[in-house]
Amino acid sequence: MIIDDFVVIDANGLYCKYGDFYLDPKQPVNQAVITHAHADHAVSGNHQIYTTATTWAFMQLRYGKNAGKVIYTAQYNAPFSIGDVQLTFIPAGHMPGSAQILMEYLGVRYLYTGDYKLQPDATCEPYQFAKADVLITESTFADPAVLHPDPVTEIKKLNDIKINILLGAYSLGKSQRLIRMINDYAPRKKILVHHRIMPINAIYQQMGFEIGNHQIYGRKLMKTQEEWVYVVPPFTFDSYFRATGVKRLFASGWKNLQVNAQDTLFVSDHADWNDIIETIKQSQPTQVWTLHGNGSHLKEHFKDDIFVKLLN
């Protein structure tokens, strides 16, 4: 029987009292199960951390001694237990080390997706479908009007831009995916990388994810028009709002972050409407619980076919 309050949201985040742990807590807690290393899911200072080895490596880079204390780094599809709850990490396809959390309790399977995507991505483990009685899905783009374009087609747009490009992207996950895709689909471009992104790239290499040719930024290089693409984090991108002699692009799945009406670069690391529907189809849940977005469209879409509960 499905337990209605198997996970609930409190001041610290998403809590499972049946195992006494939090999933991606918003504040430091005693026991944290962390899906991936982005700062909105992996805060510093947790007392006991359960995550993948790759996520832990990124957290150590980002937080240093303040990362917390890792108790268990599990491989994918290798069950472990916290109290009476059995957990399994399953690839989420969001970034390296990202994991869905399958929780089994009293014979019921609850699957928390965390952030995920179905699009192919050579810089992380591909998404893996899993059966669940309850699918707890992020719903960032759970809107029939939101359909992500093909990322390869988006990257190929860069081939038509003949001046240097200032490319804004989040440092962890997005930047490395873009570097690899530019190497693969816009190979004439030469890639420069902001110094704060380079240590993250090194972890990708250590974990076996090849992202291709790139070099650290040099001011003299960027002064020549040799079709450079300079990949920078958001704070640097914003500081160059008056930059001349370059095309400014920000790679994101959010329309409001596109800076040029004529030159957009929609590359998202989240599931869009079709992907969420496909995930529900493959998971075959009796219930769908939504969070990290608006689940009302899913509730309307499934009506009486599948029970949809909005957690936030």
N, C-alpha and C positions, 0 to 999 in steps of 0.2 A: 504494500500500500504506500502511495506517495505521501510523504510528510509535508504538509503545506509550509511549515516554517523550518524546513531543512537548512535553508540559508536565509538570513534576514539582513537588512541594512541598518547599522547603527552609526554612532558618531565616528567610529574608526573605520567603517567600510562594510564589506560583505562578510558576515560571520556565520560559521557553522558551529552551533553549540554542541552538536552530537560528536564532534571531534575536538572541540575547543580550539579552533584555528580560524584565521581570517584568510580570505582570498584577495590578494593585491590590496592590503590595507592602505588607507589614506594617511594614517598616523602610525608611529612605531607601536608594535604590540608584542605579546609574549611569543605567539606562534604564528608565523606568516608563511603561506604557500604563495609563491610568486610566479606568475605566468611568463613574464618577460621583463627586460631591463629598462624599458622606458620609464622616465621619472614619475609619470602619473600612475604607474602600476608598481614600481619598486622604490619605496622610500627607504631612507637610511635609518639605522638605529633599532631595527627589530632584534628581539632577543634570540629567537630561534627561527632559522630560515630553511625552508624546503623549496628547492628549485632545481633547474638543470645546471650542469657544470658551465655551460656557455653563458647563461644568464648571470651566474655568480661571477664569472670572469669580468663581464661588463660592469657589474655592480662594484667590484673591487677597484676597477679603473676609475669609476666615477666618484666613489665615496671614500676610497682608501680605508683607513682604520675605523671610520664611522659606518661602514657598510652594514655591520651587525655580525652575528655569529651564525655561520651556516651549520646546520645540523645534518642535513642530508642532501646530496646532489644525486638525483636519480636519472638513469637513462630512460629514453622513451620506451613505453610499453613494458615497464618493469614495475609491477605493483609493490606498494609499501603501505604501511598503516600508521595513522595517527589516532590513538585511542581505538575506538571501535569502527572507525571509517577506513576503508581501503581506498587508496588513491593511486592513480596511474597518470603519468604524463604522456600526452599524445601530441604529435607535431601540429602546430597551428598555422604554419606558413606565413607568419607575420614578419619575423626577423630571425636571425640565428638563435637557437635555444628557446624560442617561444613555444609555449605548451598550452594545450587545453588540459583541464583537470577533470578526469573521470573519477567520481566519488561513488563508491558502492556501500550501501548501508541497508541492512535487513532485506537484502535481495533486490533493492531498487537502485537503478543506475542514474545518477545525476551528472550531467556533463556541462561544465563551465567552459565556454570557449575562450575567454579572454579576448584580446584583439586577434583577428585572423583574416586571412584572405585566401581565395582559391586561385588567383592568377599565378601563372608560372613565374618563378623567381629563382635564378641560378645562385643567389647569395643567401639562401636559407633552405631549411628542410621543407619539403612540400607538405601542404595540408593533408591530414589523414582523417577520413570519415570514420565515425564510430557510432554504434547503436546506443540509444539512451532512452530511458523512460521519461526523463525531464531534460530538455535542452535549455540551458541557461545561456542565452546568446547575447553578445553585444549587439546593439542596434543603432550604431552611429549613423549608418546610411540606410536604415530600414524604411525606405520611401520609394514607391514605384517610379517616381520621377527621377530617381538617382540611379543611373546606369553608367558605370565607369568605362571609358573608352579603352581600346587596346593599347597597353603601355608601349609596345614596340612601335606602333604607328605614331604615338606621341613623341618618342625619342627621335624617330626619323625626321621630325620637323626641324631638328637642329641642323641637318644637312643643308637646308635652304638658307640658313643664316650665315652670312659670309664675314661678319665682324665678330670680334671677341664677345663672349657671353659671360655675364655674371649670373651664376646659377645658385639661387638660394635653396637650401634643403636642410631638414633636420639632420643633426650630426650622426646620430646612431640609427642605422637601418636604411633610411632613405638615401643618404649620400652614397653609401657603398653600392646600393642597388643601381643608382644612376651611373656611377662610374663604370660598373660592369656593362650596363646597357649601352652607354656611349661607346665603349670599346667594341661592343658587338655590332651595333647598328648605325653608328656615326664614326667610323674608324679614322676618318681624316682629321677629326678633332684631336687636339692635344689638351690633356687634362691637368689643371693645376688644383691643388687642394689646400685649404686653410690648415694652419699648423695644429689647431685643436682637433681636427678630424683624423689626422695621421695616426695617433695612438690607437684609435678605434680600428682603423684599417689593419693595423698590425695584429690585433686579436682575430680579425677575420682570417688573416693568413695562417695564424697559429691553429685555428679551428678547421682549416682545410677549405675555406671558401676563397677562391681566386677572384679578384675583382678587376684585374687587368692593369694596363699601363697607366701611371699617374705620377706626378711629382709635386713636391711642396712648392707653394706659391713663391714667386720671385717678382718683385716690382718691375725690374727691367724687362722681364719676359712679357709681362702683360702690356707693356708700352708698345710692343710690336704687334701688328695685325697678322697673326699667323693662325687664326681660327682657334684661339685658346678658349677653353671652358674652365672658368674658375669657380670651383664648388665651395660655397661658404655657408656657415650656420646662419640662422635667422638674424641674430644681433648684428653680425657683420653686414649682412645684406641690407638691413634697414639703415645702417650708418652710411651706406653708399647710395643714398637715394638721389644724389645729384651727380652721380658718375656719368661721364661723357665718353663717347667712343666705344661704348659697350651696349649690348642688348641685355636688359634686366629681365630675368625670368625666375619665378618661384614655383618649384615642383610640389604640387599638392593635389589632393582629391577635393579640396574645398574651393568653391568658386570665388569666395571673397578674398582668397590669398593670391589669386592670379593678378599680376600687376599690369599686364598689357592686354587690352581687349583684342588686339590682332594676333598676339603671340602668346598662346596659353600652353601650359604643360601640365595636363591632368594625369598625374601618376599617383595612385592611392595604394596604401598598404592595408586597407580595410575591405571587408566584404561589402559589395553593393547589394541592391535589392534582389537581383537574380541569384546572386551567390548565397544570400541568406535563405532564400526559398529552396535552393538546391540542397543546402546543408540540412534543412529541416526534412526534406524529402529523403535524403540518405540516412539520416539519424533515426527516422521513424519514431519520434517521441509521442507520448500520450499528451504531454503538456509542454508548452514553450514559455519560459520566463525571460523577460527582456530587461536589459539595463544598459547604461552608457549610451542612451539615446532615447528616441521616441518609439515605443512599441505599438502605438495605436493603429498604425497602418497594418501591421501583422494581425492584430486583433480583428480588424475589419475584414481582412483578406480571408482568414480561416473561418470566421464566424463560428458555427457549431461543429466544424470538422475537427479542430484541435483547440483545446483550451489554452488561451494565451493570457498570462498574468504579467502586468507591468510592475517590476520591482522598484522602479524609481519614476 
